[in-house]
Amino acid sequence: MGGEDRWCVVTGGRGFAARHLVVMLIRFEMFSVRIADLPPSIKLDPDEEKGPLGEALRSGHAQYISTDLRDKSQVLKACLGAEVVFHMAAPDSSINNYDLHHSVNVQGTKNVIDACIEQNVKRLIYTSSPSVVFDGVHGIFNGDESLQYPARHNDSYSATKAEGEALVIKSNGMNGLLTCCIRPSSIFGPGDKLLVPSLVNAARAGKSKFIIGNGNNMYDFTYVENVAHAHICAERALASERMVSESAAGKAYFITNMEPIKFWEFCSLILEGLGYERPRIKIPVFVMMPIARIVELTYKLLAPYGMKVPQLTPSRIRLLSCSRTFNCSKANDRIGYTPIVPLQEGLRRTIESYPHLRADIQPKRHGPSKASIYLGSGRVADTLLWRDKKQSLTTLLIMFAFYFNFIASGYTIITAVSRLLLAASIFLFIHGRLPKKILGYSVEKVPESNFHFSEEMSHRVVVSVASLWNSVVNGLKSLCKGNDWMLFIKVVLSLLALILIEAISLQGLFVLGLPIVFVAFLVYEKKEEEIDGLVLGIHSFGCKLKSNIAKRLSNSK
């Protein structure tokens, strides 16, 4: 079409779907492409450097401009001389931060609309989301564009995307600007840094065996090239003097692959294609939701201190357990959209694009081991993992001395503890009486703060004890009703285990426990993956056994 002098802008142009749209626009030679995104400069992947994007940047048919949508002056600069704007920028949907999403999805979209009007841009295509009509409670089956925005959305991302979409539709016709909105459902494909990596991380952590809900919820997924194709269809429909059907402007359109599939079947196909097991163990939503709420609350408290965004949140649980399918008839009629890549072909291409995530290619561990994390990554970890051999040997000698003086001697626990406290008291008193220097050597005094028990710590201990007590009372109440067989079995097994431990003498416990502590964590650090796999296998077997017992007990009633 000869697009040398005709420019379009793609906001969020380095995002997953936006990259595919940029390449498609370059290949079709529709426009010269201005890529607007937040980083100060563009960094191309090796395949991009050799591909159409790298060539277009070198020839001047594409350019990059650093743009913060929250700064209107930057948006005005990005839209200067453009004929079309594809507004695809949005924050990470997994971060449930209202202020962040509102600043980009609402205020940023206002700035884009104002820039389009002031710079005489002719067409604006906004990338919305099907989540704008999802309340997080009720499933959607073959939903069409007649669905209204719910009174309350599933998360702040959906709520602010709905606000942005409404602004774009309302701006249609202002100063000759034609607008429409695209609602692509669950995008997947090569270059995805969310869906497939998350599935693989879950599989490697042993979490992909679980299905949240009954596993029958239906979903509409959309291959990323179909999403790019839908944007171009929308732009062509707005640009055409004779629309495909009725006017395409001022409306929103659902975009899918038009091949609904069970959500967990889709995930299974990707996992199996990469060599992992498909999910099999079903966990009810009512079991997962309280856990997700606790995780979300913990994140809100600890996010300022660097806690990463958790995957297990209430909004994510709802997304994984509800059905969401949509009708694309309107998109077909008004903008001429039809998928160009079938679902199975899209799956094949997606799986082939992640050879580094296959099950037979395990990543090298970065950062501290699990054993180190469990032990607090401090002196205890250094001692039990033999990182400081001098410190480990010293600790062992002290423990052996304690054993021979207080345990092997046959004292009762009360006598042993009393002798230990007596020895500690004598040591502290004599140490406190010593001068600060002896024969030129400084004597470091034990600071009083080492024995301080803060009010906050006291409160935490009291709360923990109260919580434990309440849990025990609730368990006793459930036992009194006589209808919770699983709780009864757990209590019996726990008490039997306690009896077995009590049967072991303190001396035997010390003799067995000390070598295990100093060896077990070291072995676990060296054989972490093998041991985790074994534990997960045992856990899976236990879950199946528990499920079978529960079914038999329910059938016997």
Number of C-alpha atoms within 10 A of each C-alpha: 8 10 16 14 11 16 20 27 29 26 29 25 25 22 19 19 25 25 20 22 25 25 19 18 20 20 13 11 15 17 24 24 30 24 24 27 23 16 14 11 10 15 10 12 10 9 10 14 15 11 12 18 24 17 15 18 16 12 10 12 20 23 17 20 21 19 22 21 27 18 14 19 13 18 25 21 14 28 26 17 17 22 19 26 26 25 24 25 25 23 17 12 12 17 16 20 15 13 12 17 23 21 17 22 27 24 19 23 28 20 20 27 25 17 21 26 21 13 17 19 22 19 27 30 26 25 24 29 23 25 24 25 23 25 20 21 13 11 18 19 16 13 16 18 18 8 11 10 17 15 9 14 20 21 22 21 26 25 25 23 24 23 18 25 25 18 15 27 20 14 21 19 15 14 13 13 20 23 28 27 27 23 22 28 23 19 21 23 25 20 16 17 12 13 13 22 13 13 18 21 13 15 20 18 14 17 14 22 18 18 21 21 21 14 22 15 20 22 28 26 25 25 28 28 23 27 28 20 20 28 25 20 20 27 23 17 22 26 16 11 9 10 17 17 13 10 14 27 25 19 20 26 29 24 31 31 25 18 15 20 17 17 22 24 17 19 17 20 18 21 22 15 18 21 16 20 17 21 20 15 17 15 14 13 17 11 11 16 19 13 14 19 15 14 18 20 13 13 18 14 11 12 12 9 8 8 12 11 15 14 16 17 23 22 22 17 19 20 20 20 23 23 22 26 25 26 18 20 17 19 23 19 15 21 25 18 24 19 19 14 16 14 21 13 11 21 20 14 14 21 21 15 14 16 12 12 18 18 18 11 11 11 11 6 7 6 8 10 14 14 20 20 12 10 16 12 14 10 14 14 20 17 20 24 24 17 13 13 13 11 16 20 14 12 14 17 12 11 14 17 13 14 16 12 15 20 19 16 11 13 13 12 12 9 13 18 13 13 15 14 12 12 11 11 12 11 12 13 10 9 15 14 10 12 11 13 10 9 5 7 8 10 13 12 13 11 8 7 8 7 8 9 9 10 9 9 11 11 11 12 12 12 12 12 12 12 12 12 12 12 12 12 12 12 15 14 11 15 15 10 8 10 10 13 15 13 15 16 11 11 15 12 12 12 12 12 12 11 11 10 12 11 11 12 10 16 16 12 13 17 14 12 13 14 11 13 12 16 14 15 21 19 14 18 16 13 11 15 14 10 14 15 14 11 13 15 13 12 12 17 12 12 14 14 12 13 14 12 14 15 11 11 12 10 8 7 5
